[in-house]
Amino acid sequence: MRVLHTSDWHLGTTLGRVRRDEDHDAVLDEIVDVAGQGELDLIVHTGDLFDHARPAVDDMHRAVEALARLAAHAPLVVIAGNHDSSALFEVLDRVVGMAARLSGDAAAHHIRFVGVARRARDGGVLTFPARDGRHEARLAVLPFVHPNALVRTFDLEPERWNGSYTDGISLVEANLADGLTDGFDPGRHVALFAAHLHVGGATWSGSERKVHVGDDYATKVDHLPTASYAAFGHIHRPQELPGGVGRYAGSPIPIDFGEVSDTKSLVVLDAPPGRRARPEVVELSGGRRLVRLAGTLDEIAARADPSSTGIYQVLVDVDVPDPALADRIASLLPRATLHSVAERVAGVTATVAEELDAEAEPPVADQFRAYLGLEGTSGPRVDRAMRVFETLLGAGIDGDDPPFREEDLFEPPGPIPVTAATGATAGGDG
């Protein structure tokens, strides 16, 4: 089977005040062109279709149009990432399915949106016949899972409620692995695994949502279901998965200046039944380049390309502040978009990294952990507080009510004793 793997479009993202619509339009045209060059059997998008859980109308239009153009070439599966709304994806899937039924054309349901993780028997494993009818893909799908969803969806035993995210995800992956192998025919079936998840050992770009990468939100490569190819999203730097079992397709455009050196791509693979797939990395060039320039004004002038249409971050070494600096840079780069122009005055410490940190999303979990330390919280209490914090944060991002089933274990409080003479509650002054 021939499969196209793309990921992490982040429609609606901005770089400071710079919108990325034209960059997305260019690269989406490129992705659709690649899809039209081969006889594809399946297209997989592994999450973060949008940059925000509540995308703007224009971003919804852009997504629908691009996905419809892709689905014209092969069935398309889109799983939710940590930036996406799982509820929105579930609604979109119902709308697409209803449209197919109303049209009377069952084949019209070419787009599947997968918003939540499910057990294999409840839709966690999807099947797609090849064009030639001789082979069939079995696709296990694992959209981003918040910790609270592990308890709600997979009915973890109470003793596992306080277990690590890695342990909980391993149970989900084991269930999907069982679904992939149940009745598997190595002469006919192709096993594929699609997930939006951080695999320990992968290298991230720094533009990912920091609270959802790192050891606290990771799985292990030896926990992944055995498959011909594992299609992953979440990490923006295109790369092979640890162990070579699949790939992160990466973001198709650089999301921020932390991705300046990344070569953007998608993956097209041939996956024969019962054998490891042969992935081909297809480089993408759509969208404006991100460019950093640093040095004196003369040095920057010597390196500036007046014909460039890139997005620039410029840091200029000056002896004294120059109020007209931005205009000088704009005249050197008349066709470029200036993300920022900053000056580094002699004797004043400033670095490009510090300028970038001002743009980066703060690591929320790290800040809260540091706050607990300042408040004198220590030992096991920190871990308990962090688990509650991450549950609340994950539920807030996903638009869910956080479950705390431990509440069911408590006995309802008894009546508060009241003194006959004063009516005051015992043990206090009211």
N, C-alpha and C positions, 0 to 999 in steps of 0.2 A: 504494500500500500504506500501511496505517496502522500505525505503530510506536510503542511506548512505550519510553522510555529512562530507566532509573534506575541508581543507582550508589552505591558507598561506604557500605554500610549499617553496616559495622564492628560487627557483632553481638558482644557480649561486652565492649565498651569500657566503661571506668569513668572517672569524673572524680574523681580522688583516691579517696576511700572511697565515693563515690556510684555505685551501679550504675545503668545506663541502661535496664534491662529494660522498665520501664513506658513510657518514652519511645519505645522501639522498637515496643512492642506498639501504641501509639496511631498512630504514623506508618505502620506496615505495614498496619494496617486502612485508613488513608487511601489508601495506594498501591493496594491491592486494589480499593477503591471506585472510584478513577479508572479502573483497568483495566476495570471492569465497565460503564463508561458509554459506551464506544465499541466498534465492531466492529473489534477489533484483528486484524492479520495476524501480528504478531511482537512479542515483548517482549525487550529486550536489557538485561542487567545488566553494567556494565562494570568489575566487579572490587571487591576488598576487601569481599567478602560478610561475612567475619569480621575481627575485630581481631587475632586471633592465629592463627598457623599450626596450632596444636593447640587447636581450640576446645573449650570445655566441652560436656558432654552437653546441658545445657539450651539452649545456643546452637545446637547442631546441631538439636535439636527445633524451635526457633523458626525456623530457616532452612528446614528441610524443610516445615514447615507453611505458611509464607508463600509459598514458591516453588510449592508445589502449588496453593495458592489462585490464584496468578497464572497458572499454566499451564492452569488451567481455562478461561481466556479466550483464550489464544493460545499457540503454541509459544514456548518461553522458552530463551534462550541466556545462560549465566552464564560469564564469563571470569575467570580468576584475576588478582587484584591482587598487589601486593608484600607485603601482609599475609597473603595466603592461602597455603595449601600446594598447590603444583601436583600433588604426588603424591596428596593427598586428593581433589582435583578429578577426577583421572583415575580413581580408584577409584569415586567417586560416579557418574561418567558410565557406567562399566561396570555398576554395580549398577542404575541406572535403565534402561539398555538391556536388561539381562537380565530385569528385571521385566516390561518390555514384551513380550519374546519369550515368556516363560512364560505371560503372560496371553493370548497369541494375538492381541493387538490391536496391530498395528504403529503405529497412530495414538496409542497410549498413551505412546510415547516423546516426550513433549512438552517435556522438559527436557534440554538439552545442557549439560554442564559441560566447559569447555575449559581444561585446566590448563597446557598448554605450547604454545609457538609452533611451528607446522608450516609447511612449504612448501605452496604452494597445491595442488599435486597430491596431497599427503598429508593433506588435511583442513583446510588453512588457509583454504579458501573453502567455506562452507556454503550450501545452497540451500533456500528455503522458498516453496512456492506460496501465492499469495493465496487468500483465502476464495472469491473468484469464479472462480478457476481461470484467469483471463486473464493474470495477471501473476505474476512470480516474483522474489523477493528473492535477490540474491547478496550474502552477508555475509562479508567478509574479517575474520578474528578474530586479534587480536594481544594475548594476555595479557601481563602483565609479564614481561620477559625479563631475567634476570641475565646479566652479561657472559660468565660461563663457559658459559652455555647457547648463546650465539651461536656459539662454537667447536664445541660438541658437536653441535648440531642442524643448523646450516647449513654445516658443513664449510668454515669460512673458510680461505683459503690462509694458509700460515705467515707471509707478509709482512704479513698483516692482523691477526695475533694481538695486536699491541701498538697497533693503531689505536684511535681514539676510539670510545666507545659510540655516539655519533651516527652515525658512518660505518657501524658494524656494523648498527645498526637500519635505516639507509637501505637496505641491501641486502635486509633482510627485507621492508621496505615495497615495494621494487621488485618482489620476487618475488610478493607478494600482489597488487600492481597488475596484473601480467601475468596472474595467474589470474582477476582480475575481468573483464578485457577480452577474454580468450580466448573467442571465440564469442558475444560480447555482442550481444544484439538490443535496440537502443534503443527499439523499440516494445513490448517485452515485459518486459525485465529492469530491475530497480532495483538499482543498486550501492550497497552500504552498507559502512562500515568501522567496526569496533568495536575499541577499544584501551584499555589501561591504561598510560598513558605521559604524561610531561611534555612539552608542546609549548613551545618557546622563546617567551617573550612572555606566557605565561599568568601570572595572579596567584594565588599560593597563600595559604592562610589562616594558615599557621604550625603547624597541627596535623598536617600530613603528616609522614611519616618523612623526616627531613631528609637522610639519606644517599642517598635515592632521588629527590630533586628538585634542581633547579639545573642548571647547564650541563653537568655531567658525566653526567647521566642525562636528557638532553633530545633530542628530535628537532626538525626544522625543518618548518614548515608546508608548504613547497614539496616536501618529501619524501613527504608523505602521498599514498596512492592517490587518484585522482580518483573521487569518489563523490557520490551525491545528498545524503548526510549522513554525517558522521563523528561517531560516538558515543564520547565519551571519559570515562574515569574516572581517578582518582588525585588530582586537585586538588579540595579540598573546597568551594571557593567556586564556586557555579554561575555560569557565564559562557560567552559565545560564544568559540569558538576564534579565535585570530588569523587574520585573513583571512576570517572568517565562513563557514568550510566545515562547521561543526558546532558542538557544544556539549559542555562539561563539565556533566553533570547535577548534580554536587556531592553532598555527603552530605545525607541527608534530615533529620537532626537536627544541631544544632551539637555537634561532637565535644568542643571545649573552649572556653574563654572568648575565644580568638582569633577565634571565629566568631560572636560576639555580634551583630554588625551584619549578618550574612548573612541574606538571605531565601531559605529553603530551597525546593527545587522538584524536579520531574521534568519530562521533556519528552515531549510527544505530537506526532507529526509525520505529515503526509501526504506521501508520496514517490511522485510519478508517474514512470513509466518515462522515462529519458533526460533528466530535468530536475532542478533543484535542489529539495530538499525544503522544505516549509513547516513549520518547527517552532513549536510553541506551548508556552510555559513555563507550567506549572501549579504554583502556589504550594502549599506544604505547611505545615500549622500544627500537626501532631501533636507530642506530647511537651512536656515542661516547658521554659519559657523559661529562658535563662541571663541573670542580672542582676548587674551590678556596682553597688555603692553605696559612695561614699566621702564623707567629711566629718566634722563633729563629730557627737556623739550626737544633739544636738537637730536638726541638719540631716537626719540619716538618719531620725529619727523622723518628721519632717515629710513625707518622701518615701516612707516605707515603706507598703506596701499590705497590711493584715492578712489580706486574702482571697487573696493571691497564693500559688500553689503552685509557684513557680519554684525554680530552684537559684541560690543567692546566694553571691557573693563580696563580703565586706564589709571595708572598711578605715576605721578610726575614728581621727580626730585626737583625742588626749588630752594633757593636761598631765602626768599621771603615770600609770604602769601601773595598770590596773583589772582585778583578778582575776575580777570578776563580769561582764566585758564580754560574753562569749558568751551568758550567761543574759539579759542586757538585750536583746541583739539578737534572741534567740529569742522573747522576749515581744512584740517589735514585729512579728515575722513568724511567727505561730504555725503557719501551714499550709505554710510554705516549708521547703525542704531547705537547710541551711547547708553549703556546700562548705568555706568558710573564713571565720573572723573574725580579723582582725589589727588591731593597734593601731599608730598612728604617733605616737610620743611627741615632744613639742615639743623641737626641737634635735637630734633623731636623724634622719639621712637614711634614708628608705625610700620606695619608690614602688610603685604597683600593678604596674608592669612587672616590678620585681624579685620581687614575690610570684609573679607568673605564671611567671617564668623558673625558679623553683624547681620548678614542676610540669612544665615542658616537657622533652621528650626531648633530651638533649645531642646536638649535631651530631658524631657519632662520627668521621666522616672528617676534619672540621676539627680535632678534638682530636688525632687521630693525626698529621696533617700538622704541627701545632704541636709535638708531641712530637719529631718528627724534627728540626725546627729546633733545639730545645733540646739535642738530642744531637749537633748539629754536622753533620747530614746536609744536603747542599745539591746544587743543580744537577740533572742528569739522574737522579741516584740517588734523589732524592725522588719523581720521577715513576714510576720503576720500583718503588719500595717501595709507593707508593700503589696502583699497579695490582695488585700481589700482595695487598695488604691488602683492597682492594675485592672481589677474586675470592674470598678466604677469607670475607669478611663475607657476600657474596651467597650463597655456597654454604651457609654456616651457617644463614642465615635460611630458605633453600629446602630444607634437609635433604639436600643433595647432597654428594658428594665433589668437591672443587675439582680441575679438570683443569689440569695444567701439562704440556702436551704438549712443551714445550721439553726436558723430561727425555729424550725419545726421541732427541734430537739428540746427546746426550753419549755418548762412547765409554766403555765400562765401564773402571774403573780397573785398571791393571796390578798385579802383585804388588809389595808393599812390600819393598824391599831389606833384608836382615837381615845384620848383621856376623857373621862366623863365630865370632869369639872371645867375644863377649858375648851374642849373641842379641838385642841392642837394635836398634830400628829406626834406619835411617840418618837422619842429620840431626836427631836429637833424643835425649832421655834417657828416652823411653818414658813 
